[in-house]
Amino acid sequence: MNEEIFLCSICNINSGTCLEDCKFCSQSVRYKADIQRYKQKDIKLIQKEAINARDNGALGFCLVTADKGLNAKTLEFVCSVAKAVQEVAPSLRLIACNGTATLEQLLVLKDAGVKAYNHNLETSEDFYSQICTTHPWSERYETCQNVNKAGMVLITGGIFGLGETPEDRISMLESLNSLNPTSVPINFYHHNEALDLTPNSLTVEEGLELIKLTRKTIPNAERIMVAGGRELMFGERQNEIFEAGANSIVIGNYLTTSGRAMNKDLDMLKFLNLEVASKVK
């Protein structure tokens, strides 16, 4: 495999304040998970994280907030952060991940320099009510449609290991494919003891097969990204995800869990003779 690997870093600019009941998410206030909680991360710290991500090869930098969706105050904050990041790291492609969003809100983000929007379907439409009751799956799908209407880059994926059936996985992937996303982040459920879900029971082999299935079902996606849960899911076999079809990973920490040191991922790619992408296609 000689494809370049796209690196992305995520920044939790607002943490642990969500009122929704998504059973997989430790950022919900309902479950009282032992995580950092804050309304707004200091912009200078965000700028520092952006510079570090860029210096370690990241092309994407995702600004994540912990709410059901955008409101006026959050929208203003995300736009101010976007402009601040562009001042210190203009080469980064800015991605926003702020929950459900209207077309009008997305156009405001676009005007602020945000190029892409990430909103995951998470699972199949049929299974969604088993993991969230405070908003419908259809709102997620509609937000993804709005991203396309806004002329932004659509990033949408989901989570494996929530207790869904194989049929649910195929259904989710087919729904993702219908949205024609540029990038598909697939996550593997990372259990927190405060959450009601049972731990992810997928094996490494099953995880690799799911990457292959994602690539097969969404053939036109430019990037299949292995995101949250990569280290826990694949352990010492993380190098195998690229042969399975992944060509993008998140480097550094995740929203409420730690990733491995960025230099270790860079060393892995070097060992595999995989080039780090130096520009966005």
C-alpha positions as CSV (number, residue, x, y, z in Angstrom):
1,M,0.0,0.0,0.0
2,N,1.5,3.3,-1.1
3,E,-1.4,5.7,-0.3
4,E,-0.6,8.7,1.8
5,I,-2.1,8.8,5.3
6,F,-4.2,11.8,6.3
7,L,-3.6,12.9,9.9
8,C,-6.2,14.7,12.0
9,S,-6.2,16.1,15.5
10,I,-9.3,16.9,17.6
11,C,-9.7,19.7,20.2
12,N,-12.4,19.5,22.8
13,I,-13.1,23.2,23.1
14,N,-16.1,22.7,25.3
15,S,-16.3,19.5,27.5
16,G,-18.8,17.5,29.4
17,T,-21.8,19.9,29.3
18,C,-24.2,17.9,27.1
19,L,-27.8,17.3,28.3
20,E,-28.6,14.5,25.9
21,D,-28.8,10.8,26.9
22,C,-26.5,9.1,24.3
23,K,-25.6,6.0,26.2
24,F,-22.1,5.8,24.6
25,C,-21.0,9.3,25.6
26,S,-19.3,10.2,28.8
27,Q,-19.8,13.9,28.0
28,S,-23.4,13.7,29.0
29,V,-24.1,15.2,32.4
30,R,-26.6,12.5,33.1
31,Y,-24.0,9.8,33.7
32,K,-21.6,11.7,35.9
33,A,-18.5,10.3,34.3
34,D,-15.2,11.3,35.8
35,I,-14.0,13.6,33.0
36,Q,-12.9,17.2,32.7
37,R,-15.8,19.6,32.3
38,Y,-15.5,23.2,31.1
39,K,-17.6,25.6,29.0
40,Q,-14.9,27.2,27.0
41,K,-11.3,26.2,26.6
42,D,-8.8,29.1,26.7
43,I,-8.1,30.2,23.1
44,K,-4.4,30.5,23.6
45,L,-4.3,26.8,24.7
46,I,-6.3,25.9,21.6
47,Q,-3.8,27.8,19.5
48,K,-1.0,25.9,21.2
49,E,-2.7,22.6,20.4
50,A,-3.2,23.6,16.8
51,I,0.5,24.4,16.4
52,N,1.5,21.1,17.9
53,A,-0.9,19.2,15.7
54,R,0.5,21.0,12.6
55,D,4.1,20.4,13.6
56,N,3.3,16.6,14.0
57,G,1.9,16.3,10.5
58,A,-1.8,16.9,11.0
59,L,-3.7,18.5,8.1
60,G,-7.1,18.5,9.8
61,F,-7.9,20.2,13.1
62,C,-11.4,19.6,14.5
63,L,-13.1,22.0,16.9
64,V,-15.5,19.9,19.1
65,T,-18.2,21.1,21.4
66,A,-20.4,19.0,23.8
67,D,-24.0,19.9,23.1
68,K,-26.9,18.6,21.1
69,G,-26.3,21.2,18.5
70,L,-25.3,24.8,17.7
71,N,-26.9,27.8,19.4
72,A,-26.0,31.4,19.0
73,K,-23.4,31.5,21.8
74,T,-21.7,28.3,20.8
75,L,-21.7,29.4,17.2
76,E,-20.0,32.7,18.1
77,F,-17.4,30.9,20.2
78,V,-16.5,28.4,17.5
79,C,-16.2,31.2,14.9
80,S,-13.8,33.1,17.2
81,V,-11.7,30.0,17.8
82,A,-11.6,29.2,14.1
83,K,-10.3,32.7,13.3
84,A,-7.7,32.4,16.2
85,V,-6.4,29.1,14.9
86,Q,-6.1,30.5,11.4
87,E,-3.9,33.2,12.8
88,V,-1.3,30.8,14.1
89,A,-1.7,27.7,11.8
90,P,-3.3,28.8,8.5
91,S,-2.3,25.5,6.8
92,L,-4.7,23.4,8.9
93,R,-8.0,22.5,7.4
94,L,-10.5,23.6,10.1
95,I,-13.3,21.1,10.9
96,A,-16.2,21.8,13.2
97,C,-18.1,19.1,15.1
98,N,-20.8,20.9,17.1
99,G,-23.9,18.6,16.8
100,T,-27.0,19.3,14.8
101,A,-26.8,22.4,12.7
102,T,-29.0,24.4,10.3
103,L,-28.0,25.4,6.9
104,E,-27.8,29.0,8.0
105,Q,-25.5,28.2,11.0
106,L,-23.2,26.1,8.7
107,L,-22.9,29.1,6.3
108,V,-21.8,31.3,9.2
109,L,-19.1,28.7,10.1
110,K,-18.0,28.5,6.5
111,D,-17.6,32.3,6.4
112,A,-15.4,32.1,9.5
113,G,-13.0,29.8,7.7
114,V,-14.4,26.3,8.7
115,K,-14.0,24.1,5.6
116,A,-15.5,20.8,6.8
117,Y,-18.2,19.7,9.3
118,N,-18.3,16.4,11.1
119,H,-21.6,14.9,12.3
120,N,-21.8,11.2,12.8
121,L,-24.9,9.1,12.3
122,E,-23.4,6.8,15.1
123,T,-25.5,3.7,14.2
124,S,-28.4,2.5,12.1
125,E,-31.7,4.3,12.1
126,D,-33.5,1.3,13.6
127,F,-31.0,0.8,16.5
128,Y,-30.6,4.5,17.3
129,S,-33.5,4.6,19.8
130,Q,-31.7,1.9,21.9
131,I,-28.8,4.3,22.5
132,C,-30.4,7.7,22.5
133,T,-34.0,8.9,23.3
134,T,-33.6,12.7,23.5
135,H,-33.3,13.3,19.8
136,P,-34.1,11.2,16.7
137,W,-31.6,9.8,14.2
138,S,-33.3,11.8,11.5
139,E,-31.9,15.0,12.9
140,R,-28.4,13.7,12.4
141,Y,-29.1,12.7,8.9
142,E,-30.7,16.1,8.1
143,T,-27.6,17.9,9.5
144,C,-25.4,15.9,7.1
145,Q,-27.6,16.9,4.3
146,N,-27.3,20.6,5.4
147,V,-23.5,20.3,5.2
148,N,-23.8,19.2,1.6
149,K,-26.2,22.0,0.8
150,A,-23.7,24.5,2.4
151,G,-21.0,23.4,0.1
152,M,-18.8,22.2,2.9
153,V,-16.8,19.0,3.2
154,L,-18.9,16.4,4.8
155,I,-17.3,14.1,7.4
156,T,-19.7,11.5,8.9
157,G,-19.3,8.1,10.4
158,G,-20.3,6.0,13.3
159,I,-19.4,3.7,16.2
160,F,-19.0,0.0,16.2
161,G,-19.4,-2.1,19.4
162,L,-22.5,-0.6,20.9
163,G,-24.5,-3.8,20.9
164,E,-25.7,-3.4,17.3
165,T,-26.3,-6.3,15.0
166,P,-24.4,-7.0,11.8
167,E,-27.5,-5.8,9.9
168,D,-27.4,-2.5,11.8
169,R,-23.8,-2.0,10.7
170,I,-24.6,-2.5,7.1
171,S,-27.7,-0.2,7.4
172,M,-25.5,2.5,8.9
173,L,-22.9,2.2,6.3
174,E,-25.5,2.3,3.5
175,S,-27.0,5.4,5.0
176,L,-23.5,7.0,5.2
177,N,-22.9,6.1,1.6
178,S,-26.1,7.8,0.5
179,L,-24.7,11.1,1.9
180,N,-21.6,10.9,-0.3
181,P,-19.1,11.9,2.5
182,T,-15.5,12.9,1.8
183,S,-14.3,11.3,5.0
184,V,-15.8,8.5,7.1
185,P,-14.5,8.3,10.7
186,I,-15.2,4.9,12.3
187,N,-15.0,4.6,16.0
188,F,-14.8,1.6,18.3
189,Y,-16.7,2.0,21.5
190,H,-14.4,2.8,24.4
191,H,-16.2,1.9,27.6
192,N,-16.5,4.1,30.6
193,E,-17.7,2.5,33.8
194,A,-20.2,5.3,34.3
195,L,-22.1,4.4,31.2
196,D,-24.8,1.8,31.0
197,L,-23.6,0.0,27.9
198,T,-21.6,-3.1,28.2
199,P,-17.9,-3.0,27.1
200,N,-17.1,-3.5,23.4
201,S,-16.8,-7.2,22.7
202,L,-15.4,-7.0,19.2
203,T,-12.2,-8.9,18.4
204,V,-9.3,-7.4,16.5
205,E,-10.2,-9.6,13.5
206,E,-13.8,-8.3,13.6
207,G,-12.6,-4.8,13.8
208,L,-10.4,-5.2,10.7
209,E,-13.3,-6.8,8.8
210,L,-15.4,-3.8,9.7
211,I,-12.8,-1.4,8.2
212,K,-12.9,-3.5,5.0
213,L,-16.7,-3.5,5.0
214,T,-16.7,0.3,5.4
215,R,-14.3,0.7,2.5
216,K,-16.4,-1.7,0.3
217,T,-19.7,-0.1,1.2
218,I,-18.5,3.6,0.8
219,P,-16.2,3.2,-2.2
220,N,-16.2,6.9,-3.2
221,A,-15.1,8.3,0.2
222,E,-11.7,9.8,-0.1
223,R,-10.8,8.8,3.4
224,I,-11.7,6.0,5.8
225,M,-10.5,7.2,9.2
226,V,-10.0,5.0,12.2
227,A,-10.8,7.4,15.1
228,G,-11.8,6.8,18.7
229,G,-11.0,3.5,20.3
230,R,-8.2,2.7,17.9
231,E,-5.6,2.0,20.5
232,L,-7.9,0.0,22.8
233,M,-9.4,-2.0,19.9
234,F,-6.3,-2.9,18.0
235,G,-3.4,-2.7,20.5
236,E,-0.2,-3.9,19.0
237,R,-1.9,-4.7,15.7
238,Q,-2.8,-1.1,14.8
239,N,-0.5,-1.3,11.8
240,E,-3.0,-3.7,10.2
241,I,-5.7,-1.1,9.9
242,F,-4.1,0.4,6.8
243,E,-4.0,-2.9,4.9
244,A,-7.7,-3.3,5.8
245,G,-8.5,0.0,4.0
246,A,-8.0,2.9,6.4
247,N,-6.0,5.9,5.1
248,S,-6.6,8.3,7.9
249,I,-6.2,8.4,11.7
250,V,-6.6,10.8,14.6
251,I,-3.3,11.6,16.3
252,G,-3.0,12.7,19.9
253,N,-5.8,12.6,22.5
254,Y,-9.5,12.1,21.9
255,L,-12.4,14.0,23.5
256,T,-12.3,12.4,27.0
257,T,-9.8,9.6,26.5
258,S,-6.0,9.6,25.9
259,G,-4.5,8.6,22.6
260,R,-0.9,7.5,22.3
261,A,1.9,9.9,21.8
262,M,1.9,11.5,18.4
263,N,5.5,10.5,17.7
264,K,4.6,6.8,18.2
265,D,2.0,7.1,15.4
266,L,4.6,8.8,13.2
267,D,7.1,6.1,13.9
268,M,4.5,3.4,13.0
269,L,3.8,5.0,9.6
270,K,7.5,5.4,9.0
271,F,8.1,1.7,9.8
272,L,5.3,0.8,7.4
273,N,6.8,3.0,4.7
274,L,3.6,5.0,4.6
275,E,3.8,8.7,3.7
276,V,2.1,11.3,5.7
277,A,-0.2,13.4,3.5
278,S,1.2,16.9,3.1
279,K,-1.8,18.5,1.5
280,V,-5.5,18.1,1.3
281,K,-6.8,16.6,-1.9
